Each structure stands twice: as structure tokens, then as C-alpha cells.
Amino acid sequence: MTAHAFAADEAKAVYRAIHERRDMRHFAGGEVAPEVLRRLLDAAHHAPSVGFMQPWRFIRVRGEGLRRQLHEVVERERVLTARALGQREDEFMRLKVQGVLDAAELLVVTLADGREQHVFGRRTLPQMDLASASCAIQNLWLAARAEGLGMGWVSLFEPAELGVLLGLPEGAEPIALLCLGPVHAFYEEPMLQRERWARRAPLASLVFDESWGRPSDLFDPSSTSSSCVEPT
């Protein structure tokens, strides 16, 4: 512990939000109070960004008609993605994306137009605008979990179609549909792990010392079967 550390219960709450955050697909309707939504968006807006470019923009979708149009875009891409998966097509099609219609709030996150003017930290890594916006989404996600709200990130869409529906200026790019709101319960484990689509990789298999593939001495070399920290 250092002099700058949070109190033990405060630190525990941060780690709890990280470990209990889930990509939610099932929502309970209801609503998100305006003051809560403002808090969540403020948390997103306090994310780090390369060159302090703050590339995120949020569009709150309120009309049912527009929601349905966005859902149709998602469904078209869901079918195309399933076909591209070959043998796992039927398995994938059982994973529904109803949050676009059912969640209390629907937010579209886009990258702002004019990003080319931001060179600081992006000259050789232009994708850092996307990385920065992803930090904002993660902030929102963790804050939502702390507020007892579920959130799901939907990326099954053709960006150009969303751009037309939302009137995006040239150069702006949609990266996420965020379904947000009350849920009946949070999944005890990631939904795709529960559905046996994939499993969380052991942390020790992802951390190297000095060069790629060289196991880190942070972990017991005799075991790569589990993470050093188990989710709560």
C-alpha cells in the first residue's frame, strides 16, 4: 500500500466492478434516471485519450422507430456473420441481440469527424482514436455495473448504414451500439463462456518477460491453467 492508495473497501469496490462487469444481452425494461445517465456519461468522458483528443461522441436513441431500424441493421449483419462462421452458424444464431429493442437506453458511440488533425500519439498508430474511445466505453461499463445497471456492446452492423440513419458527418464512424438499463440478474460468468463459445485464457499464458513467448516469473511456471486472480 502506498500513501496514494484508496481505502481497502474502496479499492475492493473497484475490483468488484471489474470482475462482475458482464456483456449483457437480457434486459428488464424500466428506465435509467437522467441524473444517473449523466453520471455514466461523465465517467465515460473522463477516460484517457491519446493526445487528449477525446474522439468519442454519444448519440442517445430515444425513438422506437429508429431503434427498430437499427435492430434491422444488426439482424442483417448477424445473419451474414453466422454464414461466415461456417460450422458454428447455427450455434451463433441462437445468440440473440434483443437489447437494442429491450434495454432502457440505447447509445451509439461514434468516432468524431476531423480526427486526422490529431497527430500527437497517432502518427504511426492512427488506430489510437479507437483505443481511446474504447477506454470511454469501459469507463461507462464499469460505472454502470457500480450503479446496478447492465450494459451490452453490440458491434454487429455495417457502419455506413448506421451513418446514414444517424446523419453522421463525413469522417465520423460508429463503433458501438450500447444497450443500457436494468437487468433481472447479472450472469455469474461471461455469457459466451456460459454458452461454451469460448473461455477466458489463463493470465499466465498472456504475460511475457523481455520478449514474446518467454513466460513471466510473475507466475508459477508449473501451472498455466488459471489466472492468478479469480473473479468474484
C-alpha positions in Angstrom: 0.0 0.0 0.0 1.2 3.5 -0.8 0.1 6.8 0.6 -2.0 7.4 -2.5 -3.9 4.1 -2.3 -7.7 4.0 -1.9 -9.0 2.7 1.4 -9.3 -1.1 1.3 -13.1 -1.1 0.9 -12.9 1.5 -1.9 -10.2 -0.5 -3.7 -12.2 -3.7 -3.3 -15.3 -2.0 -4.9 -13.2 -1.0 -8.0 -12.0 -4.6 -8.5 -15.5 -5.9 -7.8 -16.9 -3.8 -10.7 -14.2 -5.0 -13.0 -14.7 -8.7 -12.2 -18.6 -8.5 -12.1 -19.0 -6.5 -15.3 -20.8 -8.5 -17.9 -21.6 -8.0 -21.6 -25.4 -8.2 -21.1 -27.9 -9.5 -23.6 -31.0 -9.7 -21.5 -32.7 -6.6 -20.1 -35.7 -5.9 -17.8 -37.0 -2.7 -19.5 -37.5 0.0 -16.9 -35.6 3.3 -17.2 -32.3 5.0 -16.3 -32.8 8.2 -14.3 -31.5 11.2 -16.2 -29.1 12.1 -13.3 -27.7 8.5 -13.4 -27.2 8.6 -17.2 -25.4 11.9 -16.8 -23.1 10.4 -14.2 -22.4 7.4 -16.5 -21.6 9.7 -19.5 -19.4 11.9 -17.3 -17.5 8.8 -16.3 -17.1 7.9 -20.0 -15.9 11.4 -20.7 -13.2 11.2 -18.1 -11.5 8.3 -19.9 -7.9 8.8 -21.1 -7.3 9.6 -24.7 -4.2 9.8 -26.8 -3.1 13.4 -27.3 -6.2 14.3 -25.2 -8.2 14.1 -28.4 -11.4 13.0 -26.8 -12.7 11.3 -30.0 -15.9 9.9 -28.5 -19.4 11.1 -29.4 -22.6 9.7 -28.0 -25.9 9.6 -29.7 -28.9 8.8 -27.5 -31.5 6.9 -29.4 -35.0 7.7 -28.0 -37.5 7.0 -30.8 -38.9 3.5 -31.2 -38.9 3.8 -34.9 -35.1 4.5 -35.1 -34.5 1.6 -32.6 -36.3 -0.8 -34.9 -34.3 0.4 -37.9 -31.1 -0.1 -36.0 -32.2 -3.5 -34.9 -32.9 -4.4 -38.6 -29.3 -3.4 -39.5 -28.0 -5.6 -36.6 -30.1 -8.5 -37.7 -28.9 -8.4 -41.3 -25.3 -8.4 -40.1 -26.0 -11.1 -37.6 -27.1 -13.4 -40.4 -24.1 -12.6 -42.6 -21.7 -13.2 -39.6 -23.4 -16.5 -38.9 -22.8 -17.6 -42.5 -19.2 -16.6 -42.3 -18.7 -18.8 -39.3 -19.4 -21.9 -41.3 -19.9 -24.9 -38.9 -20.8 -22.7 -36.0 -23.6 -20.9 -37.9 -26.5 -22.5 -36.0 -24.8 -22.1 -32.7 -24.2 -18.4 -33.4 -27.8 -17.8 -34.5 -29.0 -19.0 -31.1 -27.3 -15.9 -29.6 -30.0 -13.2 -29.8 -29.3 -9.4 -29.8 -32.6 -8.1 -28.4 -31.1 -5.5 -26.2 -31.3 -3.0 -29.0 -35.1 -3.1 -28.6 -35.4 -4.1 -24.9 -32.9 -2.0 -23.0 -34.0 1.1 -21.2 -31.4 3.2 -23.1 -29.6 2.8 -26.4 -26.5 4.8 -27.0 -24.5 4.9 -30.2 -20.8 5.6 -29.8 -19.1 7.2 -32.7 -15.6 8.4 -33.5 -15.7 12.2 -34.2 -15.1 13.7 -37.6 -11.8 15.6 -38.1 -9.7 13.1 -36.3 -6.9 13.4 -38.9 -5.9 16.7 -37.3 -4.8 14.9 -34.2 -1.3 13.7 -34.8 0.0 13.5 -31.2 0.4 9.8 -30.5 -1.2 8.8 -33.7 1.4 9.4 -36.5 2.4 5.7 -36.6 -0.6 4.4 -34.7 -3.7 6.1 -36.2 -5.9 3.4 -34.5 -5.4 5.1 -31.2 -8.6 7.0 -31.7 -10.5 3.7 -31.5 -8.4 2.7 -28.5 -9.2 5.9 -26.7 -12.9 5.6 -27.4 -12.8 2.1 -26.1 -11.5 3.4 -22.8 -14.5 5.7 -22.6 -16.8 2.7 -23.2 -15.1 0.7 -20.5 -15.4 3.6 -18.0 -19.2 3.7 -18.8 -19.5 0.0 -18.4 -17.8 -0.2 -15.0 -19.8 2.8 -13.7 -23.0 1.2 -14.9 -22.2 -2.0 -13.0 -21.5 0.1 -9.9 -25.0 1.6 -10.4 -26.5 -1.8 -10.7 -27.2 -1.4 -14.4 -26.3 -3.8 -17.2 -24.7 -2.9 -20.5 -24.0 -4.7 -23.7 -21.8 -3.7 -26.6 -23.2 -4.6 -30.0 -20.8 -4.4 -33.0 -22.9 -6.3 -35.5 -23.6 -3.6 -38.0 -22.5 -2.1 -41.3 -21.0 1.3 -40.2 -22.1 3.0 -43.4 -25.8 2.1 -42.8 -25.7 3.4 -39.3 -24.0 6.6 -40.6 -26.9 7.3 -42.9 -29.6 6.5 -40.3 -27.9 8.8 -37.7 -26.9 11.6 -40.1 -23.2 11.3 -39.3 -20.9 13.9 -40.9 -18.2 12.7 -43.3 -15.3 11.2 -41.4 -17.3 10.2 -38.3 -17.5 6.5 -37.7 -19.9 4.4 -35.5 -18.1 1.8 -33.3 -20.7 0.6 -30.8 -24.4 0.3 -30.0 -24.6 0.3 -26.2 -27.6 -1.3 -24.7 -28.0 0.0 -21.1 -30.5 -0.5 -18.4 -31.9 -2.6 -15.5 -31.5 -6.3 -15.7 -33.1 -9.2 -13.9 -29.7 -10.6 -12.9 -26.1 -10.4 -13.9 -24.6 -13.6 -15.4 -22.4 -15.4 -13.0 -19.8 -15.8 -15.7 -19.4 -14.2 -19.2 -22.4 -15.3 -21.3 -20.2 -16.6 -24.2 -18.3 -18.7 -21.7 -21.5 -20.0 -20.2 -22.7 -20.9 -23.7 -19.3 -22.6 -24.3 -18.4 -20.3 -27.2 -15.0 -19.5 -25.6 -13.3 -19.5 -22.3 -11.1 -16.9 -20.5 -7.5 -17.6 -21.3 -5.1 -18.2 -18.3 -3.4 -14.9 -17.5 0.0 -16.6 -17.2 -0.3 -17.6 -20.9 -0.6 -13.9 -21.9 2.1 -12.2 -19.9 5.8 -12.4 -21.1 9.1 -11.2 -19.8 11.5 -9.4 -22.1 10.3 -11.0 -25.3 7.4 -12.7 -26.9 6.7 -16.2 -25.6 9.1 -16.1 -22.7 7.0 -16.9 -19.6 6.9 -14.2 -16.9 8.3 -15.0 -13.5 5.2 -13.3 -12.0 3.5 -16.7 -12.2 4.2 -20.2 -11.1 5.8 -21.9 -14.1 4.3 -25.3 -13.2 0.7 -24.0 -13.8 -0.9 -22.1 -16.6 -4.3 -23.4 -16.0 -5.8 -20.5 -14.2 -5.5 -16.8 -13.6 -3.6 -15.5 -10.6 -6.7 -13.6 -9.6 -10.1 -15.3 -9.7 -13.2 -13.2 -10.5 -15.5 -12.6 -7.6 
